[in-house]
Amino acid sequence: MIAKKISALLLSAIALFSASACTQQTASESGSKIPVTGNVTITAFNVGKADALVVQTQNTVTVIDAGNKGDGKKIEKFLTNQGIETIDNLIITHFDKDHVGGAARVINRMKVSNVYVPDYTAESDEYNSFIEKIDETQTPLTAMAAKSKTEWTADDASFTLYAPQETFYGKNEENDFSLVLYVQHGSNTMLFAGDAENARQKEIMELKLGNVDFLKFPYHGNYMATTEDFLDACKPKATVICCSEKENADPSTVETLQKRGVETYYTYQGDVTVISDGKALQCEQNADD
């Protein structure tokens, strides 16, 4: 399927706005100028070979992807158990069903202040349900044009969301449309790379973001021609791979991460929590029963 830019007709129908623990990680040298006043917490859910993550500052919630259909229930339960009714930002990195599948439920059951997506359309029931729910709830949606970026500050953390650089990557190459989120909290940096494949990983490297303390590993741990260069460019200290036991990370990826001494977590073994205090990261995994 050839990805298409979101049409004018579509835009008129929606609101468009332009338990094991890792050792603490040493923070990077350069830090944010925003004084640190609390923690940033990342939760990566065990939803099989699919992405569903929540990033929380003291007072805000950002959801990055919503897994497959049915996985939105897990995000909703996680937040409502904390008394949270509003998601400040919902980022759908791209429209594969294992990223957008649970989004309709999240939008239906919770107040979502902003939704960010790449600027193309898809042809799937999951995508259609998502768009229909956006329209029904009049949830603000920003389709990020190629080469654009969006920045915001949430409490003591800065967020930068990068759109892809191109409008076409080839037939059936939607992964490279992935939005990429970079977060800085004190001296800690965090990178969420969606399902970036070779072309998109090259684009991320060209951003010259420097070393990152935490990486949401791209594309479920698939080993790509660019994998080693990508890891050399960002030098993560800890990483999470969203995968299932049956569809696990590529053995070459596992070996590459081990050689580099990267603390690695696989979501099929349980939800992963990463806490930044602005100076160091603490990681833990809650093993499923």
ChimeraX commands (.cxc) that place a marker at each C-alpha (Angstrom):
marker #1 position 0.00,0.00,0.00 radius 0.5
marker #1 position 1.32,3.40,-0.94 radius 0.5
marker #1 position 1.03,5.91,1.89 radius 0.5
marker #1 position -0.84,9.10,1.01 radius 0.5
marker #1 position -0.83,12.51,2.58 radius 0.5
marker #1 position -3.91,13.35,4.63 radius 0.5
marker #1 position -6.48,14.77,2.25 radius 0.5
marker #1 position -8.25,18.11,2.49 radius 0.5
marker #1 position -11.52,16.24,2.88 radius 0.5
marker #1 position -10.21,14.37,5.89 radius 0.5
marker #1 position -8.81,17.52,7.43 radius 0.5
marker #1 position -12.18,19.23,7.14 radius 0.5
marker #1 position -13.76,16.36,9.08 radius 0.5
marker #1 position -11.45,16.54,12.07 radius 0.5
marker #1 position -10.06,19.23,14.32 radius 0.5
marker #1 position -6.59,19.84,12.92 radius 0.5
marker #1 position -3.97,21.89,14.68 radius 0.5
marker #1 position -0.88,23.04,12.58 radius 0.5
marker #1 position 10.28,-7.12,39.45 radius 0.5
marker #1 position 14.11,-6.98,38.40 radius 0.5
marker #1 position 16.02,-3.74,38.67 radius 0.5
marker #1 position 18.89,-2.34,36.68 radius 0.5
marker #1 position 21.78,-0.51,38.22 radius 0.5
marker #1 position 21.43,3.26,38.10 radius 0.5
marker #1 position 22.61,4.77,34.86 radius 0.5
marker #1 position 25.17,7.55,34.86 radius 0.5
marker #1 position 23.64,10.67,33.36 radius 0.5
marker #1 position 25.02,12.43,30.31 radius 0.5
marker #1 position 27.24,15.45,30.73 radius 0.5
marker #1 position 25.05,18.14,29.23 radius 0.5
marker #1 position 21.86,18.98,31.10 radius 0.5
marker #1 position 18.69,20.94,30.59 radius 0.5
marker #1 position 18.56,24.51,31.86 radius 0.5
marker #1 position 15.15,23.81,33.40 radius 0.5
marker #1 position 15.53,23.25,37.16 radius 0.5
marker #1 position 14.60,19.70,38.12 radius 0.5
marker #1 position 11.70,19.59,40.56 radius 0.5
marker #1 position 10.51,15.99,40.29 radius 0.5
marker #1 position 10.68,12.73,38.36 radius 0.5
marker #1 position 9.86,11.67,34.84 radius 0.5
marker #1 position 8.50,8.13,34.63 radius 0.5
marker #1 position 8.32,5.96,31.53 radius 0.5
marker #1 position 6.12,2.86,31.48 radius 0.5
marker #1 position 6.44,0.40,28.59 radius 0.5
marker #1 position 3.61,-2.12,28.59 radius 0.5
marker #1 position 3.74,-5.81,27.84 radius 0.5
marker #1 position 1.34,-5.89,24.90 radius 0.5
marker #1 position 3.16,-8.35,22.67 radius 0.5
marker #1 position 4.91,-7.21,19.53 radius 0.5
marker #1 position 3.34,-3.75,19.72 radius 0.5
marker #1 position 4.15,-0.33,21.16 radius 0.5
marker #1 position 2.27,1.20,24.09 radius 0.5
marker #1 position 4.16,3.58,26.38 radius 0.5
marker #1 position 3.30,6.31,28.87 radius 0.5
marker #1 position 5.62,9.19,29.82 radius 0.5
marker #1 position 4.63,11.06,32.99 radius 0.5
marker #1 position 5.99,14.26,34.49 radius 0.5
marker #1 position 4.68,15.53,37.81 radius 0.5
marker #1 position 1.50,16.91,36.25 radius 0.5
marker #1 position 1.32,15.72,32.63 radius 0.5
marker #1 position 0.81,12.51,30.69 radius 0.5
marker #1 position 2.09,11.67,27.22 radius 0.5
marker #1 position 1.05,8.40,25.60 radius 0.5
marker #1 position 3.21,7.06,22.77 radius 0.5
marker #1 position 1.23,4.59,20.67 radius 0.5
marker #1 position -1.61,2.42,21.90 radius 0.5
marker #1 position -0.75,-1.11,20.82 radius 0.5
marker #1 position -3.18,-3.40,19.06 radius 0.5
marker #1 position -6.96,-3.33,19.29 radius 0.5
marker #1 position -7.83,-4.06,22.93 radius 0.5
marker #1 position -4.55,-2.72,24.32 radius 0.5
marker #1 position -6.10,0.69,24.94 radius 0.5
marker #1 position -7.86,-0.89,27.92 radius 0.5
marker #1 position -4.49,-1.45,29.62 radius 0.5
marker #1 position -3.47,2.18,29.17 radius 0.5
marker #1 position -6.84,3.39,30.41 radius 0.5
marker #1 position -6.72,1.15,33.51 radius 0.5
marker #1 position -3.14,2.17,34.30 radius 0.5
marker #1 position -4.00,5.87,34.27 radius 0.5
marker #1 position -7.43,5.72,35.93 radius 0.5
marker #1 position -5.95,3.68,38.78 radius 0.5
marker #1 position -3.81,6.76,39.47 radius 0.5
marker #1 position -6.84,9.04,39.34 radius 0.5
marker #1 position -5.78,10.45,35.97 radius 0.5
marker #1 position -8.58,11.41,33.60 radius 0.5
marker #1 position -6.70,13.49,31.01 radius 0.5
marker #1 position -3.95,12.60,28.55 radius 0.5
marker #1 position -2.13,15.77,27.57 radius 0.5
marker #1 position -0.53,14.37,24.44 radius 0.5
marker #1 position -1.24,11.20,22.47 radius 0.5
marker #1 position 1.43,10.46,19.88 radius 0.5
marker #1 position 0.68,7.86,17.23 radius 0.5
marker #1 position 4.07,7.35,15.65 radius 0.5
marker #1 position 2.57,5.74,12.52 radius 0.5
marker #1 position -0.57,3.88,11.53 radius 0.5
marker #1 position 0.37,0.20,11.67 radius 0.5
marker #1 position -2.28,-1.67,13.66 radius 0.5
marker #1 position 0.17,-2.54,16.45 radius 0.5
marker #1 position 0.59,1.18,17.16 radius 0.5
marker #1 position -2.82,2.73,16.40 radius 0.5
marker #1 position -5.00,-0.27,17.27 radius 0.5
marker #1 position -5.90,0.75,20.84 radius 0.5
marker #1 position -6.11,4.49,20.17 radius 0.5
marker #1 position -9.86,4.65,19.51 radius 0.5
marker #1 position -10.65,3.24,22.96 radius 0.5
marker #1 position -8.21,5.61,24.67 radius 0.5
marker #1 position -9.81,8.61,22.95 radius 0.5
marker #1 position -13.30,7.31,23.69 radius 0.5
marker #1 position -12.70,6.62,27.40 radius 0.5
marker #1 position -10.38,9.48,28.38 radius 0.5
marker #1 position -10.04,13.18,27.66 radius 0.5
marker #1 position -7.16,13.71,25.24 radius 0.5
marker #1 position -5.96,17.28,24.84 radius 0.5
marker #1 position -3.73,16.82,21.78 radius 0.5
marker #1 position -3.06,14.09,19.24 radius 0.5
marker #1 position 0.01,14.06,17.00 radius 0.5
marker #1 position 0.32,11.90,13.89 radius 0.5
marker #1 position 2.49,11.79,10.75 radius 0.5
marker #1 position 0.97,13.31,7.62 radius 0.5
marker #1 position -0.35,10.33,5.68 radius 0.5
marker #1 position -3.39,8.06,5.71 radius 0.5
marker #1 position -3.81,4.30,6.04 radius 0.5
marker #1 position -6.30,1.67,4.99 radius 0.5
marker #1 position -7.21,-0.46,7.99 radius 0.5
marker #1 position -10.11,-0.93,10.37 radius 0.5
marker #1 position -7.92,0.23,13.25 radius 0.5
marker #1 position -6.99,3.46,11.49 radius 0.5
marker #1 position -10.58,4.13,10.45 radius 0.5
marker #1 position -11.83,3.59,14.02 radius 0.5
marker #1 position -9.18,6.00,15.28 radius 0.5
marker #1 position -10.15,8.73,12.80 radius 0.5
marker #1 position -13.86,8.21,13.44 radius 0.5
marker #1 position -13.33,8.60,17.18 radius 0.5
marker #1 position -11.21,11.74,16.63 radius 0.5
marker #1 position -14.07,13.21,14.61 radius 0.5
marker #1 position -16.78,12.11,17.04 radius 0.5
marker #1 position -15.03,13.55,20.10 radius 0.5
marker #1 position -13.64,16.60,18.23 radius 0.5
marker #1 position -10.23,15.84,19.67 radius 0.5
marker #1 position -7.52,18.25,18.39 radius 0.5
marker #1 position -5.31,16.49,15.85 radius 0.5
marker #1 position -2.02,17.71,14.43 radius 0.5
marker #1 position -0.75,15.99,11.30 radius 0.5
marker #1 position 2.95,16.85,11.30 radius 0.5
marker #1 position 4.24,17.84,7.89 radius 0.5
marker #1 position 7.53,16.46,6.63 radius 0.5
marker #1 position 10.61,18.15,8.11 radius 0.5
marker #1 position 8.61,19.81,10.87 radius 0.5
marker #1 position 9.06,19.56,14.62 radius 0.5
marker #1 position 6.96,20.44,17.65 radius 0.5
marker #1 position 8.40,21.45,21.02 radius 0.5
marker #1 position 6.83,21.83,24.43 radius 0.5
marker #1 position 7.79,21.94,28.09 radius 0.5
marker #1 position 6.02,19.79,30.67 radius 0.5
marker #1 position 6.94,20.67,34.25 radius 0.5
marker #1 position 10.74,20.23,34.34 radius 0.5
marker #1 position 11.12,18.26,31.10 radius 0.5
marker #1 position 11.46,19.43,27.51 radius 0.5
marker #1 position 9.89,17.48,24.65 radius 0.5
marker #1 position 10.73,17.65,20.95 radius 0.5
marker #1 position 8.72,15.67,18.41 radius 0.5
marker #1 position 10.30,15.20,15.00 radius 0.5
marker #1 position 8.37,14.44,11.81 radius 0.5
marker #1 position 9.94,12.36,9.03 radius 0.5
marker #1 position 11.96,14.22,6.44 radius 0.5
marker #1 position 10.30,12.74,3.36 radius 0.5
marker #1 position 6.77,12.30,2.03 radius 0.5
marker #1 position 7.45,8.93,0.41 radius 0.5
marker #1 position 9.82,6.12,1.39 radius 0.5
marker #1 position 8.69,3.47,-1.04 radius 0.5
marker #1 position 5.77,1.08,-1.27 radius 0.5
marker #1 position 4.89,-0.56,2.07 radius 0.5
marker #1 position 7.50,1.50,3.92 radius 0.5
marker #1 position 5.21,3.21,6.42 radius 0.5
marker #1 position 7.57,2.49,9.33 radius 0.5
marker #1 position 9.84,5.27,8.13 radius 0.5
marker #1 position 7.03,7.79,8.64 radius 0.5
marker #1 position 7.48,7.24,12.40 radius 0.5
marker #1 position 7.36,10.33,14.56 radius 0.5
marker #1 position 10.34,10.41,16.92 radius 0.5
marker #1 position 10.20,11.89,20.41 radius 0.5
marker #1 position 13.24,13.28,22.26 radius 0.5
marker #1 position 12.89,14.17,25.95 radius 0.5
marker #1 position 15.39,15.96,28.17 radius 0.5
marker #1 position 15.01,15.91,31.95 radius 0.5
marker #1 position 17.89,17.48,33.80 radius 0.5
marker #1 position 20.97,15.64,32.57 radius 0.5
marker #1 position 18.98,12.66,31.31 radius 0.5
marker #1 position 17.94,12.26,27.68 radius 0.5
marker #1 position 15.37,9.84,26.30 radius 0.5
marker #1 position 14.68,8.87,22.68 radius 0.5
marker #1 position 11.57,7.08,21.40 radius 0.5
marker #1 position 12.25,5.85,17.88 radius 0.5
marker #1 position 8.94,4.29,16.81 radius 0.5
marker #1 position 9.45,1.70,14.07 radius 0.5
marker #1 position 12.23,3.60,12.30 radius 0.5
marker #1 position 13.96,1.49,9.69 radius 0.5
marker #1 position 17.10,2.26,7.69 radius 0.5
marker #1 position 16.02,5.54,6.07 radius 0.5
marker #1 position 14.44,6.95,9.22 radius 0.5
marker #1 position 17.33,5.86,11.42 radius 0.5
marker #1 position 19.66,7.77,9.11 radius 0.5
marker #1 position 17.44,10.83,9.50 radius 0.5
marker #1 position 17.57,10.52,13.29 radius 0.5
marker #1 position 21.36,10.31,13.19 radius 0.5
marker #1 position 21.44,13.45,11.06 radius 0.5
marker #1 position 19.66,15.31,13.87 radius 0.5
marker #1 position 22.88,14.90,15.88 radius 0.5
marker #1 position 21.05,14.54,19.19 radius 0.5
marker #1 position 24.14,13.07,20.83 radius 0.5
marker #1 position 24.21,10.32,23.42 radius 0.5
marker #1 position 20.95,9.29,25.02 radius 0.5
marker #1 position 20.49,7.66,28.39 radius 0.5
marker #1 position 17.34,5.77,27.41 radius 0.5
marker #1 position 16.27,4.43,24.02 radius 0.5
marker #1 position 12.95,2.92,23.04 radius 0.5
marker #1 position 14.54,0.61,20.50 radius 0.5
marker #1 position 13.17,1.01,16.98 radius 0.5
marker #1 position 11.03,-1.56,15.15 radius 0.5
marker #1 position 10.65,-4.21,17.85 radius 0.5
marker #1 position 14.33,-5.11,17.87 radius 0.5
marker #1 position 14.70,-5.91,14.19 radius 0.5
marker #1 position 18.32,-5.82,13.06 radius 0.5
marker #1 position 18.83,-3.34,10.22 radius 0.5
marker #1 position 21.74,-2.33,8.02 radius 0.5
marker #1 position 21.92,0.88,10.08 radius 0.5
marker #1 position 21.54,-0.70,13.55 radius 0.5
marker #1 position 25.18,-0.59,14.59 radius 0.5
marker #1 position 25.74,2.93,13.25 radius 0.5
marker #1 position 22.54,4.05,14.97 radius 0.5
marker #1 position 23.67,2.62,18.32 radius 0.5
marker #1 position 27.12,4.15,17.86 radius 0.5
marker #1 position 25.47,7.53,17.27 radius 0.5
marker #1 position 23.19,7.55,20.30 radius 0.5
marker #1 position 25.12,5.24,22.68 radius 0.5
marker #1 position 22.16,4.35,24.93 radius 0.5
marker #1 position 22.80,3.15,28.44 radius 0.5
marker #1 position 19.41,1.44,28.76 radius 0.5
marker #1 position 16.89,0.33,26.16 radius 0.5
marker #1 position 13.46,-1.25,25.98 radius 0.5
marker #1 position 12.43,-3.50,23.10 radius 0.5
marker #1 position 8.68,-3.93,22.57 radius 0.5
marker #1 position 8.32,-7.53,21.48 radius 0.5
marker #1 position 6.65,-10.85,22.22 radius 0.5
marker #1 position 8.31,-14.12,23.25 radius 0.5
marker #1 position 7.32,-15.64,19.91 radius 0.5
marker #1 position 8.37,-12.58,17.90 radius 0.5
marker #1 position 11.40,-11.53,19.90 radius 0.5
marker #1 position 14.27,-9.23,19.02 radius 0.5
marker #1 position 16.59,-10.37,16.26 radius 0.5
marker #1 position 19.52,-12.42,17.67 radius 0.5
marker #1 position 21.93,-10.04,15.93 radius 0.5
marker #1 position 20.31,-7.12,17.77 radius 0.5
marker #1 position 20.61,-8.95,21.09 radius 0.5
marker #1 position 24.28,-9.70,20.43 radius 0.5
marker #1 position 24.99,-6.11,19.34 radius 0.5
marker #1 position 23.43,-4.67,22.50 radius 0.5
marker #1 position 25.30,-7.13,24.70 radius 0.5
marker #1 position 28.62,-6.24,23.09 radius 0.5
marker #1 position 27.96,-2.58,23.82 radius 0.5
marker #1 position 26.95,-3.25,27.41 radius 0.5
marker #1 position 23.48,-1.75,26.94 radius 0.5
marker #1 position 21.07,-2.67,29.74 radius 0.5
marker #1 position 18.22,-4.20,27.77 radius 0.5
marker #1 position 14.62,-4.98,28.70 radius 0.5
marker #1 position 12.11,-6.99,26.65 radius 0.5
marker #1 position 8.48,-6.16,27.28 radius 0.5
marker #1 position 7.28,-9.75,26.84 radius 0.5
marker #1 position 8.89,-10.41,30.22 radius 0.5
marker #1 position 6.67,-7.80,31.88 radius 0.5
marker #1 position 5.93,-4.08,32.02 radius 0.5
marker #1 position 9.06,-1.94,32.28 radius 0.5
marker #1 position 9.29,1.22,34.40 radius 0.5
marker #1 position 12.09,3.75,33.94 radius 0.5
marker #1 position 12.36,6.64,36.41 radius 0.5
marker #1 position 14.49,9.73,35.81 radius 0.5
marker #1 position 15.36,12.03,38.70 radius 0.5
marker #1 position 17.22,14.35,36.36 radius 0.5
marker #1 position 20.61,12.87,37.21 radius 0.5
marker #1 position 20.26,9.11,36.90 radius 0.5
marker #1 position 17.85,6.48,35.64 radius 0.5
marker #1 position 16.39,3.63,37.63 radius 0.5
marker #1 position 14.84,0.76,35.70 radius 0.5
marker #1 position 12.72,-2.12,36.90 radius 0.5
marker #1 position 10.64,-4.83,35.33 radius 0.5
marker #1 position 7.55,-6.38,36.83 radius 0.5
marker #1 position 7.61,-10.02,35.77 radius 0.5
marker #1 position 4.21,-11.26,34.65 radius 0.5
marker #1 position 2.65,-14.05,36.67 radius 0.5
marker link #1:1,2 radius 0.2
marker link #1:2,3 radius 0.2
marker link #1:3,4 radius 0.2
marker link #1:4,5 radius 0.2
marker link #1:5,6 radius 0.2
marker link #1:6,7 radius 0.2
marker link #1:7,8 radius 0.2
marker link #1:8,9 radius 0.2
marker link #1:9,10 radius 0.2
marker link #1:10,11 radius 0.2
marker link #1:11,12 radius 0.2
marker link #1:12,13 radius 0.2
marker link #1:13,14 radius 0.2
marker link #1:14,15 radius 0.2
marker link #1:15,16 radius 0.2
marker link #1:16,17 radius 0.2
marker link #1:17,18 radius 0.2
marker link #1:19,20 radius 0.2
marker link #1:20,21 radius 0.2
marker link #1:21,22 radius 0.2
marker link #1:22,23 radius 0.2
marker link #1:23,24 radius 0.2
marker link #1:24,25 radius 0.2
marker link #1:25,26 radius 0.2
marker link #1:26,27 radius 0.2
marker link #1:27,28 radius 0.2
marker link #1:28,29 radius 0.2
marker link #1:29,30 radius 0.2
marker link #1:30,31 radius 0.2
marker link #1:31,32 radius 0.2
marker link #1:32,33 radius 0.2
marker link #1:33,34 radius 0.2
marker link #1:34,35 radius 0.2
marker link #1:35,36 radius 0.2
marker link #1:36,37 radius 0.2
marker link #1:37,38 radius 0.2
marker link #1:38,39 radius 0.2
marker link #1:39,40 radius 0.2
marker link #1:40,41 radius 0.2
marker link #1:41,42 radius 0.2
marker link #1:42,43 radius 0.2
marker link #1:43,44 radius 0.2
marker link #1:44,45 radius 0.2
marker link #1:45,46 radius 0.2
marker link #1:46,47 radius 0.2
marker link #1:47,48 radius 0.2
marker link #1:48,49 radius 0.2
marker link #1:49,50 radius 0.2
marker link #1:50,51 radius 0.2
marker link #1:51,52 radius 0.2
marker link #1:52,53 radius 0.2
marker link #1:53,54 radius 0.2
marker link #1:54,55 radius 0.2
marker link #1:55,56 radius 0.2
marker link #1:56,57 radius 0.2
marker link #1:57,58 radius 0.2
marker link #1:58,59 radius 0.2
marker link #1:59,60 radius 0.2
marker link #1:60,61 radius 0.2
marker link #1:61,62 radius 0.2
marker link #1:62,63 radius 0.2
marker link #1:63,64 radius 0.2
marker link #1:64,65 radius 0.2
marker link #1:65,66 radius 0.2
marker link #1:66,67 radius 0.2
marker link #1:67,68 radius 0.2
marker link #1:68,69 radius 0.2
marker link #1:69,70 radius 0.2
marker link #1:70,71 radius 0.2
marker link #1:71,72 radius 0.2
marker link #1:72,73 radius 0.2
marker link #1:73,74 radius 0.2
marker link #1:74,75 radius 0.2
marker link #1:75,76 radius 0.2
marker link #1:76,77 radius 0.2
marker link #1:77,78 radius 0.2
marker link #1:78,79 radius 0.2
marker link #1:79,80 radius 0.2
marker link #1:80,81 radius 0.2
marker link #1:81,82 radius 0.2
marker link #1:82,83 radius 0.2
marker link #1:83,84 radius 0.2
marker link #1:84,85 radius 0.2
marker link #1:85,86 radius 0.2
marker link #1:86,87 radius 0.2
marker link #1:87,88 radius 0.2
marker link #1:88,89 radius 0.2
marker link #1:89,90 radius 0.2
marker link #1:90,91 radius 0.2
marker link #1:91,92 radius 0.2
marker link #1:92,93 radius 0.2
marker link #1:93,94 radius 0.2
marker link #1:94,95 radius 0.2
marker link #1:95,96 radius 0.2
marker link #1:96,97 radius 0.2
marker link #1:97,98 radius 0.2
marker link #1:98,99 radius 0.2
marker link #1:99,100 radius 0.2
marker link #1:100,101 radius 0.2
marker link #1:101,102 radius 0.2
marker link #1:102,103 radius 0.2
marker link #1:103,104 radius 0.2
marker link #1:104,105 radius 0.2
marker link #1:105,106 radius 0.2
marker link #1:106,107 radius 0.2
marker link #1:107,108 radius 0.2
marker link #1:108,109 radius 0.2
marker link #1:109,110 radius 0.2
marker link #1:110,111 radius 0.2
marker link #1:111,112 radius 0.2
marker link #1:112,113 radius 0.2
marker link #1:113,114 radius 0.2
marker link #1:114,115 radius 0.2
marker link #1:115,116 radius 0.2
marker link #1:116,117 radius 0.2
marker link #1:117,118 radius 0.2
marker link #1:118,119 radius 0.2
marker link #1:119,120 radius 0.2
marker link #1:120,121 radius 0.2
marker link #1:121,122 radius 0.2
marker link #1:122,123 radius 0.2
marker link #1:123,124 radius 0.2
marker link #1:124,125 radius 0.2
marker link #1:125,126 radius 0.2
marker link #1:126,127 radius 0.2
marker link #1:127,128 radius 0.2
marker link #1:128,129 radius 0.2
marker link #1:129,130 radius 0.2
marker link #1:130,131 radius 0.2
marker link #1:131,132 radius 0.2
marker link #1:132,133 radius 0.2
marker link #1:133,134 radius 0.2
marker link #1:134,135 radius 0.2
marker link #1:135,136 radius 0.2
marker link #1:136,137 radius 0.2
marker link #1:137,138 radius 0.2
marker link #1:138,139 radius 0.2
marker link #1:139,140 radius 0.2
marker link #1:140,141 radius 0.2
marker link #1:141,142 radius 0.2
marker link #1:142,143 radius 0.2
marker link #1:143,144 radius 0.2
marker link #1:144,145 radius 0.2
marker link #1:145,146 radius 0.2
marker link #1:146,147 radius 0.2
marker link #1:147,148 radius 0.2
marker link #1:148,149 radius 0.2
marker link #1:149,150 radius 0.2
marker link #1:150,151 radius 0.2
marker link #1:151,152 radius 0.2
marker link #1:152,153 radius 0.2
marker link #1:153,154 radius 0.2
marker link #1:154,155 radius 0.2
marker link #1:155,156 radius 0.2
marker link #1:156,157 radius 0.2
marker link #1:157,158 radius 0.2
marker link #1:158,159 radius 0.2
marker link #1:159,160 radius 0.2
marker link #1:160,161 radius 0.2
marker link #1:161,162 radius 0.2
marker link #1:162,163 radius 0.2
marker link #1:163,164 radius 0.2
marker link #1:164,165 radius 0.2
marker link #1:165,166 radius 0.2
marker link #1:166,167 radius 0.2
marker link #1:167,168 radius 0.2
marker link #1:168,169 radius 0.2
marker link #1:169,170 radius 0.2
marker link #1:170,171 radius 0.2
marker link #1:171,172 radius 0.2
marker link #1:172,173 radius 0.2
marker link #1:173,174 radius 0.2
marker link #1:174,175 radius 0.2
marker link #1:175,176 radius 0.2
marker link #1:176,177 radius 0.2
marker link #1:177,178 radius 0.2
marker link #1:178,179 radius 0.2
marker link #1:179,180 radius 0.2
marker link #1:180,181 radius 0.2
marker link #1:181,182 radius 0.2
marker link #1:182,183 radius 0.2
marker link #1:183,184 radius 0.2
marker link #1:184,185 radius 0.2
marker link #1:185,186 radius 0.2
marker link #1:186,187 radius 0.2
marker link #1:187,188 radius 0.2
marker link #1:188,189 radius 0.2
marker link #1:189,190 radius 0.2
marker link #1:190,191 radius 0.2
marker link #1:191,192 radius 0.2
marker link #1:192,193 radius 0.2
marker link #1:193,194 radius 0.2
marker link #1:194,195 radius 0.2
marker link #1:195,196 radius 0.2
marker link #1:196,197 radius 0.2
marker link #1:197,198 radius 0.2
marker link #1:198,199 radius 0.2
marker link #1:199,200 radius 0.2
marker link #1:200,201 radius 0.2
marker link #1:201,202 radius 0.2
marker link #1:202,203 radius 0.2
marker link #1:203,204 radius 0.2
marker link #1:204,205 radius 0.2
marker link #1:205,206 radius 0.2
marker link #1:206,207 radius 0.2
marker link #1:207,208 radius 0.2
marker link #1:208,209 radius 0.2
marker link #1:209,210 radius 0.2
marker link #1:210,211 radius 0.2
marker link #1:211,212 radius 0.2
marker link #1:212,213 radius 0.2
marker link #1:213,214 radius 0.2
marker link #1:214,215 radius 0.2
marker link #1:215,216 radius 0.2
marker link #1:216,217 radius 0.2
marker link #1:217,218 radius 0.2
marker link #1:218,219 radius 0.2
marker link #1:219,220 radius 0.2
marker link #1:220,221 radius 0.2
marker link #1:221,222 radius 0.2
marker link #1:222,223 radius 0.2
marker link #1:223,224 radius 0.2
marker link #1:224,225 radius 0.2
marker link #1:225,226 radius 0.2
marker link #1:226,227 radius 0.2
marker link #1:227,228 radius 0.2
marker link #1:228,229 radius 0.2
marker link #1:229,230 radius 0.2
marker link #1:230,231 radius 0.2
marker link #1:231,232 radius 0.2
marker link #1:232,233 radius 0.2
marker link #1:233,234 radius 0.2
marker link #1:234,235 radius 0.2
marker link #1:235,236 radius 0.2
marker link #1:236,237 radius 0.2
marker link #1:237,238 radius 0.2
marker link #1:238,239 radius 0.2
marker link #1:239,240 radius 0.2
marker link #1:240,241 radius 0.2
marker link #1:241,242 radius 0.2
marker link #1:242,243 radius 0.2
marker link #1:243,244 radius 0.2
marker link #1:244,245 radius 0.2
marker link #1:245,246 radius 0.2
marker link #1:246,247 radius 0.2
marker link #1:247,248 radius 0.2
marker link #1:248,249 radius 0.2
marker link #1:249,250 radius 0.2
marker link #1:250,251 radius 0.2
marker link #1:251,252 radius 0.2
marker link #1:252,253 radius 0.2
marker link #1:253,254 radius 0.2
marker link #1:254,255 radius 0.2
marker link #1:255,256 radius 0.2
marker link #1:256,257 radius 0.2
marker link #1:257,258 radius 0.2
marker link #1:258,259 radius 0.2
marker link #1:259,260 radius 0.2
marker link #1:260,261 radius 0.2
marker link #1:261,262 radius 0.2
marker link #1:262,263 radius 0.2
marker link #1:263,264 radius 0.2
marker link #1:264,265 radius 0.2
marker link #1:265,266 radius 0.2
marker link #1:266,267 radius 0.2
marker link #1:267,268 radius 0.2
marker link #1:268,269 radius 0.2
marker link #1:269,270 radius 0.2
marker link #1:270,271 radius 0.2
marker link #1:271,272 radius 0.2
marker link #1:272,273 radius 0.2
marker link #1:273,274 radius 0.2
marker link #1:274,275 radius 0.2
marker link #1:275,276 radius 0.2
marker link #1:276,277 radius 0.2
marker link #1:277,278 radius 0.2
marker link #1:278,279 radius 0.2
marker link #1:279,280 radius 0.2
marker link #1:280,281 radius 0.2
marker link #1:281,282 radius 0.2
marker link #1:282,283 radius 0.2
marker link #1:283,284 radius 0.2
marker link #1:284,285 radius 0.2
marker link #1:285,286 radius 0.2
marker link #1:286,287 radius 0.2
marker link #1:287,288 radius 0.2
marker link #1:288,289 radius 0.2
view
